[in-house]
């Protein structure tokens, strides 16, 4: 009876926070997220932090492959991370006007919660809300606002499909560090920890690991000499013949990285498709540490690693499947 009451209470709290926080999240899975989330933040916030968790805007959501799926789970997980640890207040929104200069300066960091499509282009509803008549001028204002805010010291956390957005805005991808090039894997893979001492991947305790998720490769912009790769696919213990995909020639498949943009901080991870990712304890810790890095509370290096300077922690081989009986 107590367990059932707790589930009902969790669901009620989430729904009271708004439909963007717990849309279609079953109470038992919301509890799984809360139970798996860290008990406390890795760093003491230097001041109260507010983080914008941005979802695909309504006029693009109908075509979003993650609607009703990992977007509501991601929104719920980000809110739980902030509430449970006290590291930040999450403001979940799909309102593009949040990126106008007077609004964006209210936030210490932005989480791009699988936000996809050309969301930087204002919809008719956005134009009406702003009371403007020139969409091209508003788009330029929004672009400049985001780029200036990050280069001036803001932070962005992005995961999974977020790097597939804004295909006609090259400065966005230059700032973020990569463009997605399809997802060859949606299966169990090996992941090596390339920077075992880095604070953002401390959850993995310096050990390579295995994980199942839909995983992207990068097509353009990505350059290992311009980002600090934290996690990457361990090709030696992963299926390197995925169906229907041509793999990039250099066989370099980062799973997480950080970079600087002016005075700002960027953290990106490929993880964030399957719903169970959002109650994976180590991934949730990495998300939280990435957010604290983005807000400026968790100090972490961003300069690219020198090749061969640090030995990566390799992933274990897959567990052999038992032979089928005759």
C-alpha positions as CSV (number, residue, x, y, z in Angstrom):
1,X,0.0,0.0,0.0
2,X,2.8,2.4,0.9
3,X,4.6,1.6,-2.4
4,X,1.4,2.3,-4.4
5,X,0.9,5.6,-2.5
6,X,4.4,6.7,-3.3
7,X,3.9,6.0,-7.0
8,X,0.7,8.0,-7.1
9,X,2.4,10.9,-5.2
10,X,5.4,10.9,-7.7
11,X,3.0,11.0,-10.6
12,X,1.0,13.8,-9.1
13,X,4.1,15.9,-8.4
14,X,5.4,15.4,-11.9
15,X,2.1,16.3,-13.5
16,X,1.7,19.3,-11.4
17,X,5.1,20.5,-12.7
18,X,3.6,20.6,-16.2
19,X,2.9,18.3,-19.1
20,X,6.4,18.8,-20.6
21,X,7.9,17.3,-17.4
22,X,6.2,14.0,-17.3
23,X,4.2,13.6,-20.5
24,X,3.2,10.0,-20.8
25,X,5.6,8.8,-18.1
26,X,4.2,5.9,-16.1
27,X,4.5,6.4,-12.4
28,X,6.6,3.3,-11.9
29,X,9.2,4.5,-14.5
30,X,9.3,7.9,-13.0
31,X,10.1,6.2,-9.7
32,X,12.9,4.3,-11.5
33,X,14.4,7.6,-12.7
34,X,14.2,9.1,-9.2
35,X,15.7,6.0,-7.6
36,X,18.6,5.8,-10.1
37,X,19.4,9.6,-9.9
38,X,22.4,10.6,-7.7
39,X,21.7,11.5,-4.1
40,X,23.8,14.6,-4.3
41,X,25.7,16.8,-6.7
42,X,29.4,16.3,-7.4
43,X,30.0,20.0,-6.8
44,X,28.5,22.6,-4.5
45,X,26.7,25.2,-6.7
46,X,28.4,28.5,-6.4
47,X,24.9,30.2,-6.5
48,X,21.4,29.1,-7.2
49,X,21.3,27.7,-10.8
50,X,18.5,27.8,-13.4
51,X,18.7,25.5,-16.4
52,X,16.6,25.6,-19.5
53,X,15.6,22.2,-20.7
54,X,14.5,22.8,-24.3
55,X,12.3,20.4,-26.2
56,X,11.4,20.4,-29.9
57,X,8.9,23.2,-30.5
58,X,5.2,22.3,-31.0
59,X,5.1,23.1,-34.8
60,X,8.0,20.6,-35.3
61,X,7.0,17.9,-32.8
62,X,4.6,16.1,-35.1
63,X,7.6,15.0,-37.3
64,X,10.0,14.4,-34.3
65,X,11.0,10.7,-34.1
66,X,11.3,11.1,-30.4
67,X,7.9,12.6,-29.5
68,X,6.1,10.8,-26.7
69,X,9.3,8.6,-26.3
70,X,12.6,9.8,-25.1
71,X,11.8,13.5,-25.0
72,X,9.3,13.2,-22.1
73,X,11.7,10.8,-20.4
74,X,14.6,13.2,-20.8
75,X,12.5,16.1,-19.5
76,X,11.5,14.2,-16.5
77,X,15.0,13.0,-15.8
78,X,16.5,16.5,-16.0
79,X,13.9,17.8,-13.6
80,X,14.5,14.9,-11.2
81,X,18.3,15.5,-11.3
82,X,17.8,19.1,-10.3
83,X,15.2,18.5,-7.6
84,X,16.8,15.5,-6.0
85,X,20.4,16.9,-5.8
86,X,19.6,20.6,-5.4
87,X,22.2,21.4,-8.1
88,X,19.8,23.4,-10.3
89,X,16.2,24.4,-11.0
90,X,15.0,22.9,-14.3
91,X,12.7,25.0,-16.5
92,X,11.3,22.7,-19.1
93,X,10.0,24.5,-22.2
94,X,9.4,24.3,-25.9
95,X,9.0,28.0,-26.3
96,X,11.6,29.5,-28.7
97,X,11.2,33.0,-27.1
98,X,13.3,31.6,-24.2
99,X,16.3,32.2,-26.4
100,X,15.6,35.9,-26.8
101,X,18.4,37.9,-25.1
102,X,16.3,39.2,-22.2
103,X,15.1,35.6,-21.4
104,X,18.3,33.6,-22.1
105,X,20.3,35.7,-19.6
106,X,18.1,34.3,-16.8
107,X,19.7,30.8,-17.3
108,X,23.1,29.4,-16.3
109,X,22.9,26.5,-18.8
110,X,20.7,25.0,-21.5
111,X,20.0,21.3,-22.0
112,X,18.9,20.4,-25.6
113,X,16.6,17.5,-24.8
114,X,16.7,15.7,-28.2
115,X,15.4,19.0,-29.7
116,X,15.3,18.5,-33.4
117,X,14.3,20.2,-36.7
118,X,15.0,23.7,-37.7
119,X,13.9,25.0,-34.3
120,X,15.9,28.3,-34.6
121,X,13.4,29.4,-37.3
122,X,10.4,31.0,-35.5
123,X,6.9,29.7,-36.1
124,X,3.9,31.9,-36.7
125,X,3.0,31.4,-33.0
126,X,6.4,32.6,-31.9
127,X,6.1,35.7,-34.1
128,X,2.7,36.5,-32.7
129,X,4.0,36.1,-29.1
130,X,6.8,38.5,-29.9
131,X,4.6,40.9,-31.7
132,X,7.0,40.9,-34.7
133,X,6.3,40.7,-38.4
134,X,9.8,39.9,-39.9
135,X,10.7,36.2,-39.2
136,X,14.1,36.5,-40.8
137,X,15.0,39.4,-38.5
138,X,13.8,37.4,-35.5
139,X,15.8,34.4,-36.5
140,X,18.9,36.5,-36.8
141,X,18.3,37.9,-33.4
142,X,17.8,34.4,-31.9
143,X,21.0,33.1,-33.5
144,X,23.1,36.0,-32.3
145,X,21.6,35.7,-28.8
146,X,22.6,32.1,-28.5
147,X,26.0,32.4,-29.9
148,X,26.8,35.5,-27.8
149,X,25.4,34.0,-24.7
150,X,27.6,30.9,-25.0
151,X,30.7,32.7,-26.1
152,X,30.2,35.0,-23.1
153,X,30.2,32.2,-20.6
154,X,27.0,30.2,-21.0
155,X,26.9,26.4,-21.1
156,X,25.1,23.9,-23.3
157,X,24.4,20.2,-22.6
158,X,23.1,18.2,-25.6
159,X,22.4,14.6,-26.1
160,X,21.5,12.1,-28.8
161,X,19.5,13.7,-31.7
162,X,20.2,17.3,-30.7
163,X,23.1,17.6,-33.1
164,X,20.7,16.7,-36.0
165,X,18.9,20.1,-35.6
166,X,19.3,23.3,-37.5
167,X,20.8,21.9,-40.6
168,X,20.9,25.3,-42.3
169,X,22.7,27.0,-39.4
170,X,26.4,26.1,-39.8
171,X,27.5,28.3,-36.8
172,X,25.4,26.1,-34.5
173,X,27.2,23.0,-35.5
174,X,30.6,24.7,-35.3
175,X,29.8,25.8,-31.8
176,X,28.5,22.3,-30.9
177,X,31.3,20.4,-32.5
178,X,29.7,17.9,-34.9
179,X,26.9,17.0,-37.3
180,X,25.1,13.7,-37.0
181,X,25.6,11.1,-39.8
182,X,23.1,8.4,-39.0
183,X,22.9,5.7,-36.3
184,X,24.6,2.5,-37.4
185,X,24.0,0.9,-34.0
186,X,20.9,0.2,-31.9
187,X,22.4,-2.7,-29.9
188,X,24.8,-3.6,-27.2
189,X,28.2,-2.0,-27.8
190,X,31.5,-1.6,-26.0
191,X,32.5,1.9,-24.8
192,X,36.0,2.9,-23.8
193,X,36.7,5.7,-21.4
194,X,39.3,7.8,-23.1
195,X,39.9,10.2,-20.2
196,X,39.4,8.1,-17.1
197,X,40.2,10.9,-14.7
198,X,37.9,13.5,-16.2
199,X,35.2,14.6,-13.8
200,X,32.3,14.3,-16.2
201,X,32.9,10.6,-16.7
202,X,33.7,9.9,-13.0
203,X,30.6,7.7,-12.8
204,X,32.3,5.0,-14.8
205,X,35.1,4.8,-12.2
206,X,37.8,4.6,-14.9
207,X,36.5,1.4,-16.4
208,X,35.2,0.7,-19.9
209,X,31.7,-0.6,-20.1
210,X,28.9,-2.0,-22.3
211,X,25.7,-0.3,-23.1
212,X,22.7,-0.7,-25.4
213,X,21.3,2.4,-27.1
214,X,20.8,3.9,-30.6
215,X,24.2,5.4,-31.4
216,X,25.2,8.0,-33.9
217,X,28.3,8.6,-35.9
218,X,29.3,12.1,-37.0
219,X,29.4,13.2,-40.7
220,X,30.8,16.7,-40.7
221,X,32.5,19.4,-38.6
222,X,33.7,16.9,-35.9
223,X,37.5,17.1,-35.5
224,X,39.2,15.3,-32.6
225,X,41.8,18.1,-32.4
226,X,39.0,20.6,-31.5
227,X,37.2,18.7,-28.8
228,X,38.2,16.6,-25.8
229,X,36.8,13.1,-26.3
230,X,35.7,11.5,-23.1
231,X,34.0,8.3,-24.3
232,X,34.2,6.5,-27.6
233,X,33.1,3.3,-29.2
234,X,35.5,0.4,-28.5
235,X,35.6,-1.0,-32.0
236,X,37.4,-4.2,-30.9
237,X,34.4,-5.4,-28.9
238,X,31.6,-4.0,-31.0
239,X,29.8,-5.2,-34.1
240,X,31.6,-3.2,-36.8
241,X,29.4,-4.5,-39.7
242,X,26.1,-2.8,-38.9
243,X,23.4,-3.3,-41.6
244,X,22.6,-0.5,-44.1
245,X,25.3,1.9,-43.0
246,X,28.7,3.0,-44.3
247,X,31.0,3.8,-41.4
248,X,33.2,6.8,-41.5
249,X,36.6,6.0,-42.9
250,X,38.7,6.8,-39.8
251,X,36.6,4.6,-37.6
252,X,36.5,7.3,-34.9
253,X,33.1,7.2,-33.1
254,X,33.0,9.5,-30.0
255,X,30.2,8.8,-27.5
256,X,30.8,11.9,-25.4
257,X,33.0,15.0,-25.6
258,X,33.5,18.5,-24.2
259,X,34.7,21.6,-25.8
260,X,34.9,25.3,-25.2
261,X,33.3,28.1,-27.3
262,X,34.8,31.4,-26.3
263,X,34.2,31.5,-22.5
264,X,31.4,29.0,-22.8
265,X,31.2,25.3,-22.2
266,X,29.7,22.5,-24.4
267,X,29.1,18.9,-23.3
268,X,27.6,16.4,-25.8
269,X,26.8,12.7,-25.5
270,X,25.3,10.3,-28.0
271,X,23.4,8.4,-25.3
272,X,19.7,9.4,-24.9
273,X,17.5,7.3,-27.2
274,X,16.2,4.2,-25.3
275,X,13.9,5.0,-22.4
276,X,16.0,2.9,-20.0
277,X,18.9,5.2,-20.5
278,X,17.1,7.7,-18.3
279,X,17.2,5.3,-15.3
280,X,20.8,4.1,-16.0
281,X,22.6,5.3,-12.8
282,X,26.0,6.0,-14.4
283,X,24.5,7.9,-17.4
284,X,22.3,10.0,-15.1
285,X,25.4,10.9,-13.0
286,X,27.2,11.8,-16.3
287,X,24.3,14.0,-17.3
288,X,24.3,15.7,-13.9
289,X,28.1,16.3,-14.0
290,X,27.7,17.6,-17.5
291,X,25.1,20.1,-16.4
292,X,27.2,21.2,-13.5
293,X,30.1,21.6,-15.9
294,X,27.9,23.7,-18.2
295,X,26.8,25.9,-15.3
296,X,30.4,26.5,-14.2
297,X,30.1,24.7,-10.9
298,X,32.2,21.6,-11.9
299,X,35.6,22.4,-13.0
300,X,36.7,20.2,-15.9
301,X,39.3,20.5,-18.7
302,X,38.2,21.0,-22.3
303,X,41.5,21.2,-24.2
304,X,41.8,18.3,-26.7
305,X,43.8,15.3,-25.5
306,X,47.2,14.7,-27.1
307,X,47.2,11.4,-29.0
308,X,48.7,8.6,-26.8
309,X,49.1,10.8,-23.7
310,X,46.4,8.9,-21.7
311,X,45.7,5.2,-21.9
312,X,42.0,4.6,-22.4
313,X,40.1,2.1,-20.3
314,X,38.9,-0.5,-22.7
315,X,35.4,-2.1,-22.7
316,X,34.8,-5.7,-21.8
317,X,33.9,-8.2,-24.5
318,X,30.2,-9.1,-24.9
319,X,29.0,-12.0,-22.7
320,X,28.8,-15.1,-24.9
321,X,25.3,-16.4,-25.4
322,X,24.7,-19.9,-24.1
323,X,24.5,-22.6,-26.8
324,X,21.0,-23.6,-27.8
325,X,20.1,-27.1,-26.9
326,X,19.7,-29.8,-29.5
